[in-house]
Amino acid sequence: MFPETFHLRSFISALSAFVNLAANRCYKIRMSFCYVIIQLLVYF
């Protein structure tokens, strides 16, 4: 019972870390995209 719970907890922590990394990458992509749009609006 204990190793099963430990395995599940490590899997959940790894999954949350992966989701956090993906969200951080999407956030950076979104910020750069908004920056490009703002630059275009400023130039035009």
SVG drawing of the C-alpha trace seen along z (x, -y; Angstrom):
<svg xmlns="http://www.w3.org/2000/svg" viewBox="-2 -54 11 56">
<polyline fill="none" stroke="black" stroke-width="0.4" points="0.0,0.0 2.8,-2.4 4.9,-2.0 1.8,-2.4 0.9,-5.7 4.5,-6.8 4.6,-5.9 1.3,-7.8 2.6,-10.8 5.8,-10.9 3.8,-10.6 1.5,-13.4 4.5,-15.7 6.2,-14.9 3.0,-15.6 2.5,-18.9 6.1,-19.9 5.6,-19.1 2.4,-21.1 4.0,-24.0 6.9,-23.9 4.5,-23.8 2.4,-26.6 5.6,-28.7 6.7,-28.1 3.2,-29.0 3.2,-32.1 6.6,-33.2 5.3,-32.6 2.2,-34.6 4.2,-37.4 6.5,-37.6 3.4,-37.4 1.7,-40.3 5.0,-42.2 5.2,-41.7 1.6,-42.9 2.3,-46.0 5.3,-46.8 3.3,-46.5 0.6,-48.8 3.2,-51.3 4.9,-51.3 1.6,-51.6"/>
</svg>
